[in-house]
Amino acid sequence: MAEQTIDPRELPYQRYGIPRLGFRNYWYPAMRVRDLGARPKAVRLLGEEIVVFRDQGRIFALQDRCPHRGVRLSPGACQFPGSGTLSCPYHGWTFDGGDGRLVAALMEGPQSSLVQKGSVSVKAFPVEQRLGLIFIYVGDMEAPPIDDELPPFMADASKFFSLTAIEDYGVNWRYLVDNWPHDHHGPYLHRNSPELAFQPMLPFGQTVETEEIEGDKGLRVRAVGGMREGDYPGLGRFPRDGWRRRLGPTGRGATDDYTSSKAYRVYGIRAQFEMRLPSIVVVGRQSGEYCLVQWAVPIDEDRTRLFNINNFRRMGALREAWDRFNYAVWRGWAHDRIFSGQDKVVVEQMVPGPERLSRTDVGVTAWRRYAGSHARRPPEIAPLRQVNAQ
């Protein structure tokens, strides 16, 4: 019997049951609220073609395909303002944004039998607005409350405000998420980024520890110990630029104990990295004045949209003005463009295939194992596990 050939893109994810198109049955950010204008907008999430439209302040999301002749609904328009409907640009088939039902077939007249029978509809997706973002639920079961899925502090807009940068990556979402659970690339890849160039070298050679977040939410990832420089036999000392690393750490904190930091008291962060389902990392800063959330949203099998959600604590009008200015002239450039851009260059060049992991990858393997076994009943997991068990 011929050997079964495994798609190299599925290595090493097949053994953990992590689907190529992402975990269904979760909320995902789709776009900024400000990016949705008067005209409908097409988006793609987890391989699904979706049209998002606004009608007098309300936002709706439908499958972006008219069942009549297969034309996209996204070039259409709301012909009846206030009705929450969208009309196809081809023949005017009109669908309710709330439940997707066909409520009019304009070119057949008001008494269309198709409408009277109630047998035609398109898929409607639950939509919510948070943090200046439009979230869409992509799934096959009833949508849970969105606030149950957001990191707790993000659900309280009275205490925090968010500034979001969006970047598309030409890579499967799994490679991007694997980049986050402290795999030790930071001290090397990012050591010369503007954020870190004049700070002490980030520790490397650390011991990585993980623990589960209550309620099947994800994993906390801690790294303890390690070194900031070392002598390598036959090669020399690394890093070689220690002369310019004399400043104290800024914002990130000087200890590994987050439970005694302001970040814990303000944001509830107990570790520098929290990996949350479906594809989120919360990156703590011990100052308790800022917290970064990165959210990898699968577009399709080979593209991912990264949302860098920068969360600032509200500390008065003047401080908020300063934080917004600082983000516009420094943080947004230094992190969301340069720092994240370094990750983008690397992960987009990954070649699928077998891996040779080391002790620096404890966080990666722990996340894969956790995500595959705790994700909300993704239909794709069961057959993958059966194949692996044979």
C-alpha positions as CSV (number, residue, x, y, z in Angstrom):
1,M,0.0,0.0,0.0
2,A,1.4,3.4,-1.0
3,E,2.4,5.7,1.9
4,Q,0.1,8.5,2.7
5,T,1.6,11.8,1.7
6,I,1.1,14.7,4.2
7,D,0.8,18.2,2.9
8,P,4.0,19.9,4.3
9,R,1.8,22.9,5.1
10,E,0.0,20.7,7.7
11,L,3.2,19.8,9.5
12,P,3.4,20.1,12.5
13,Y,-0.3,21.1,13.0
14,Q,-2.0,17.9,12.0
15,R,-1.0,16.1,15.2
16,Y,-2.6,18.9,17.2
17,G,-5.7,19.3,15.1
18,I,-5.2,23.0,14.4
19,P,-7.2,23.9,11.2
20,R,-5.6,25.7,8.3
21,L,-8.5,28.2,8.1
22,G,-8.6,29.0,11.8
23,F,-10.9,28.1,14.6
24,R,-14.5,28.7,13.9
25,N,-17.1,29.6,16.5
26,Y,-15.3,32.6,17.7
27,W,-15.5,36.4,17.3
28,Y,-12.9,38.1,15.1
29,P,-12.1,41.7,14.4
30,A,-12.9,42.5,10.7
31,M,-12.1,46.2,10.3
32,R,-12.1,49.6,12.0
33,V,-15.4,51.2,12.4
34,R,-14.1,54.3,10.7
35,D,-13.1,52.3,7.6
36,L,-16.8,51.4,6.9
37,G,-18.3,54.3,4.9
38,A,-21.6,54.7,3.2
39,R,-21.0,51.9,0.7
40,P,-20.9,48.2,1.6
41,K,-17.4,46.7,2.1
42,A,-16.3,43.2,1.2
43,V,-14.1,41.3,3.7
44,R,-12.9,37.8,3.9
45,L,-12.7,35.9,7.2
46,L,-11.7,32.3,7.7
47,G,-12.2,31.8,3.9
48,E,-15.8,33.2,4.1
49,E,-16.7,36.0,1.7
50,I,-18.7,38.6,3.7
51,V,-20.2,41.9,2.9
52,V,-20.4,44.5,5.8
53,F,-22.8,47.4,5.4
54,R,-24.2,50.3,7.5
55,D,-27.7,51.6,7.6
56,Q,-28.5,54.6,9.8
57,G,-25.9,53.7,12.4
58,R,-26.6,49.9,12.5
59,I,-24.0,47.6,11.0
60,F,-24.8,44.2,9.4
61,A,-22.8,41.4,7.8
62,L,-24.1,38.9,5.2
63,Q,-22.7,36.3,2.9
64,D,-21.3,38.2,-0.1
65,R,-23.1,36.2,-2.8
66,C,-26.6,36.6,-4.1
67,P,-28.2,33.1,-4.5
68,H,-30.0,34.3,-7.6
69,R,-27.1,34.4,-10.1
70,G,-24.1,34.3,-7.9
71,V,-23.3,38.1,-8.1
72,R,-21.5,39.7,-5.1
73,L,-23.7,41.8,-2.9
74,S,-20.9,44.1,-1.9
75,P,-21.3,46.4,-4.9
76,G,-25.0,46.7,-4.0
77,A,-26.7,49.4,-1.9
78,C,-29.3,50.0,0.8
79,Q,-32.2,51.0,-1.4
80,F,-34.6,51.5,1.6
81,P,-32.8,53.5,4.3
82,G,-33.8,52.5,7.8
83,S,-34.9,49.0,6.8
84,G,-31.6,47.3,7.5
85,T,-31.6,45.7,4.0
86,L,-29.1,45.3,1.2
87,S,-30.1,45.0,-2.5
88,C,-28.1,43.1,-5.1
89,P,-26.7,45.3,-7.9
90,Y,-27.8,42.9,-10.6
91,H,-31.6,42.4,-10.2
92,G,-32.3,44.1,-6.9
93,W,-32.9,41.0,-4.8
94,T,-33.1,42.5,-1.3
95,F,-32.0,40.8,1.9
96,D,-32.6,41.6,5.6
97,G,-29.3,42.3,7.3
98,G,-30.4,40.8,10.5
99,D,-31.3,37.3,9.4
100,G,-30.5,37.1,5.7
101,R,-34.0,36.5,4.5
102,L,-35.1,37.6,1.0
103,V,-37.6,40.4,1.6
104,A,-38.0,41.7,-1.9
105,A,-37.1,40.8,-5.5
106,L,-37.4,44.2,-7.0
107,M,-37.5,43.2,-10.7
108,E,-40.2,40.6,-10.0
109,G,-42.5,43.2,-8.4
110,P,-43.9,43.6,-4.9
111,Q,-45.8,40.3,-5.0
112,S,-42.9,38.0,-5.8
113,S,-43.7,34.3,-5.0
114,L,-40.1,33.8,-3.9
115,V,-40.6,36.3,-1.1
116,Q,-44.0,34.9,-0.1
117,K,-42.6,31.4,0.1
118,G,-39.8,32.5,2.4
119,S,-37.5,29.9,1.0
120,V,-34.6,32.1,-0.1
121,S,-31.9,33.6,2.2
122,V,-28.2,34.2,2.6
123,K,-26.1,33.6,5.7
124,A,-26.2,36.4,8.2
125,F,-23.3,36.9,10.7
126,P,-23.6,38.4,14.2
127,V,-21.8,41.8,14.4
128,E,-20.6,43.8,17.4
129,Q,-18.7,47.1,17.8
130,R,-15.9,47.3,20.4
131,L,-12.7,49.4,20.8
132,G,-13.5,51.2,17.5
133,L,-13.5,47.9,15.7
134,I,-16.2,45.8,14.0
135,F,-16.2,42.2,15.2
136,I,-17.9,39.4,13.3
137,Y,-18.7,36.0,14.6
138,V,-17.8,33.2,12.2
139,G,-19.2,29.9,13.3
140,D,-21.8,27.1,13.2
141,M,-23.3,27.5,16.6
142,E,-24.9,30.3,18.6
143,A,-22.6,33.2,19.2
144,P,-21.4,33.7,22.8
145,P,-21.3,37.2,24.3
146,I,-18.4,39.0,22.7
147,D,-17.3,40.4,26.1
148,D,-16.7,36.8,27.3
149,E,-14.0,36.4,24.6
150,L,-12.2,39.7,24.9
151,P,-9.4,40.1,27.4
152,P,-11.3,41.5,30.5
153,F,-9.9,45.0,30.4
154,M,-10.8,45.5,26.8
155,A,-14.5,45.3,27.6
156,D,-14.4,48.5,29.8
157,A,-14.1,51.5,27.5
158,S,-14.5,53.8,30.4
159,K,-11.1,52.9,31.7
160,F,-9.2,52.3,28.5
161,F,-9.0,53.5,24.9
162,S,-7.5,51.7,21.9
163,L,-5.5,52.7,18.8
164,T,-5.3,50.0,16.2
165,A,-3.0,49.3,13.3
166,I,-3.8,46.7,10.7
167,E,-1.4,44.8,8.5
168,D,-1.9,41.9,6.1
169,Y,0.6,39.0,6.1
170,G,1.2,36.7,3.2
171,V,1.3,33.6,5.5
172,N,-1.0,31.1,7.1
173,W,-2.3,32.4,10.5
174,R,-0.6,29.5,12.4
175,Y,2.9,30.7,11.6
176,L,2.1,34.2,12.9
177,V,0.6,32.9,16.2
178,D,3.5,30.5,16.7
179,N,5.7,33.6,16.7
180,W,4.2,34.9,20.0
181,P,4.4,32.4,22.9
182,H,8.0,33.4,23.9
183,D,10.1,31.3,21.5
184,H,13.2,33.4,22.3
185,H,13.3,35.1,18.9
186,G,12.7,38.5,20.5
187,P,16.2,39.0,22.0
188,Y,17.8,38.2,18.6
189,L,15.5,39.3,15.8
190,H,14.3,42.5,17.6
191,R,17.5,43.4,19.4
192,N,18.2,46.3,17.0
193,S,14.7,47.6,16.6
194,P,14.1,51.2,17.6
195,E,12.3,50.1,20.8
196,L,15.2,48.0,22.1
197,A,18.4,49.3,20.5
198,F,19.5,51.3,23.5
199,Q,18.0,49.1,26.2
200,P,19.6,46.2,28.0
201,M,19.6,43.0,25.9
202,L,16.4,41.1,26.5
203,P,17.2,37.9,28.4
204,F,17.8,34.7,26.5
205,G,18.4,31.1,27.5
206,Q,15.5,31.4,29.8
207,T,13.3,28.7,31.3
208,V,9.7,28.9,29.8
209,E,6.8,28.0,32.0
210,T,3.1,27.9,31.1
211,E,-0.2,27.7,33.0
212,E,-3.8,27.6,31.9
213,I,-6.0,30.7,32.1
214,E,-9.3,29.9,33.9
215,G,-12.3,29.1,31.8
216,D,-10.6,27.5,28.8
217,K,-9.4,31.0,27.6
218,G,-5.8,30.2,26.9
219,L,-2.3,30.0,28.4
220,R,0.0,32.3,30.4
221,V,3.6,32.1,29.3
222,R,6.4,33.1,31.6
223,A,10.1,33.1,31.1
224,V,12.4,33.1,34.1
225,G,16.2,33.3,34.6
226,G,18.4,33.5,31.6
227,M,21.3,35.8,30.6
228,R,21.8,39.0,28.8
229,E,25.2,38.1,27.3
230,G,27.4,35.1,27.0
231,D,30.8,33.7,25.8
232,Y,30.5,31.1,23.0
233,P,33.4,28.7,22.7
234,G,35.5,29.4,19.6
235,L,33.4,32.3,18.6
236,G,33.4,35.1,21.2
237,R,31.0,37.2,23.1
238,F,27.4,37.9,22.2
239,P,26.0,40.5,22.0
240,R,29.0,42.4,20.8
241,D,27.4,45.8,21.2
242,G,27.1,45.9,25.0
243,W,28.6,49.4,25.1
244,R,25.3,50.9,23.9
245,R,23.0,48.9,26.2
246,R,23.3,50.9,29.3
247,L,19.8,52.4,29.8
248,G,17.3,50.9,32.1
249,P,14.4,48.9,30.7
250,T,11.5,51.3,29.7
251,G,7.9,50.2,30.3
252,R,8.6,46.4,30.1
253,G,9.8,46.2,33.7
254,A,12.9,44.8,35.3
255,T,11.5,41.7,36.9
256,D,9.5,38.6,36.0
257,D,7.0,39.0,38.8
258,Y,3.9,40.5,37.2
259,T,1.6,39.8,40.1
260,S,3.4,42.5,42.1
261,S,3.3,45.1,39.3
262,K,0.8,47.8,38.4
263,A,0.0,45.8,35.2
264,Y,-1.6,43.1,37.4
265,R,-3.6,45.6,39.5
266,V,-4.8,47.6,36.4
267,Y,-5.0,45.0,33.6
268,G,-5.1,41.8,35.5
269,I,-2.0,40.6,33.6
270,R,-0.2,37.8,35.5
271,A,2.5,37.1,32.9
272,Q,4.3,39.0,30.1
273,F,2.5,36.9,27.5
274,E,-1.1,35.6,27.6
275,M,-2.0,33.4,24.6
276,R,-5.8,33.4,24.2
277,L,-8.1,31.6,21.9
278,P,-8.8,31.8,19.1
279,S,-5.5,33.6,18.0
280,I,-4.7,36.4,20.5
281,V,-1.6,37.4,22.4
282,V,-1.8,39.9,25.3
283,V,1.7,41.5,25.8
284,G,2.0,43.0,29.3
285,R,4.0,46.1,30.3
286,Q,4.6,46.3,34.0
287,S,4.0,50.1,34.1
288,G,0.3,49.4,34.0
289,E,-0.3,52.3,31.6
290,Y,-0.3,50.5,28.3
291,C,-1.0,47.0,27.1
292,L,-0.7,45.5,23.6
293,V,-3.1,43.0,22.2
294,Q,-2.3,41.3,18.8
295,W,-5.0,39.4,17.0
296,A,-4.2,37.2,14.0
297,V,-7.3,36.9,11.8
298,P,-7.2,34.2,9.1
299,I,-8.3,35.6,5.7
300,D,-7.8,32.4,3.8
301,E,-5.2,29.6,3.8
302,D,-2.3,31.8,2.8
303,R,-3.1,35.2,4.2
304,T,-3.6,36.6,7.7
305,R,-4.7,40.1,8.9
306,L,-2.9,41.3,12.0
307,F,-4.6,43.7,14.3
308,N,-2.2,45.5,16.6
309,I,-4.6,46.9,19.3
310,N,-2.8,49.3,21.5
311,N,-4.7,49.8,24.8
312,F,-4.0,52.9,26.9
313,R,-5.3,53.6,30.4
314,R,-7.4,56.7,30.7
315,M,-5.6,59.1,33.0
316,G,-7.3,62.4,32.1
317,A,-7.6,64.5,28.9
318,L,-4.1,65.8,28.8
319,R,-2.5,62.4,29.3
320,E,-4.8,60.9,26.6
321,A,-3.7,63.7,24.2
322,W,-0.1,62.9,25.0
323,D,-0.6,59.1,24.5
324,R,-2.3,59.7,21.1
325,F,0.5,62.1,20.0
326,N,3.2,59.7,21.2
327,Y,1.6,56.8,19.4
328,A,1.3,58.9,16.2
329,V,4.9,60.0,16.1
330,W,6.7,57.2,17.9
331,R,5.0,54.0,19.2
332,G,3.0,53.3,16.1
333,W,6.1,53.6,14.0
334,A,8.5,51.9,16.3
335,H,6.4,48.9,17.2
336,D,3.5,48.5,14.7
337,R,5.6,49.2,11.7
338,I,9.2,48.4,12.5
339,F,9.0,45.8,15.3
340,S,6.1,43.9,13.9
341,G,7.6,44.4,10.4
342,Q,10.6,42.4,11.5
343,D,8.3,39.5,12.4
344,K,6.5,39.9,9.0
345,V,9.7,39.6,7.0
346,V,10.6,36.4,8.8
347,V,7.3,34.6,9.0
348,E,6.5,35.3,5.3
349,Q,9.7,33.4,4.4
350,M,8.9,30.3,6.4
351,V,9.2,27.1,4.4
352,P,6.6,24.4,5.5
353,G,8.0,21.1,6.6
354,P,9.3,19.1,9.5
355,E,10.7,21.0,12.5
356,R,13.6,20.3,14.9
357,L,12.4,22.0,18.1
358,S,14.5,22.8,21.1
359,R,13.9,23.9,24.7
360,T,13.3,27.5,23.5
361,D,10.1,26.2,21.9
362,V,8.3,25.1,25.1
363,G,5.8,27.9,24.8
364,V,5.1,27.1,21.1
365,T,4.4,23.4,21.7
366,A,2.3,24.1,24.8
367,W,0.2,26.6,22.9
368,R,-0.3,24.2,20.0
369,R,-1.3,21.4,22.3
370,Y,-3.7,23.6,24.3
371,A,-5.3,25.3,21.3
372,G,-6.0,22.0,19.6
373,S,-7.6,20.4,22.6
374,H,-9.5,23.5,24.1
375,A,-10.8,25.3,21.0
376,R,-14.6,25.6,20.9
377,R,-15.6,22.4,19.1
378,P,-14.1,23.2,15.7
379,P,-15.5,20.6,13.3
380,E,-12.2,20.2,11.5
381,I,-10.4,18.7,14.6
382,A,-12.2,15.4,14.9
383,P,-11.1,13.8,11.6
384,L,-7.6,15.1,12.0
385,R,-7.2,13.4,15.3
386,Q,-8.7,10.1,13.9
387,V,-6.1,10.1,11.1
388,N,-3.3,10.7,13.7
389,A,-4.5,7.9,15.9
390,Q,-4.3,5.2,13.2
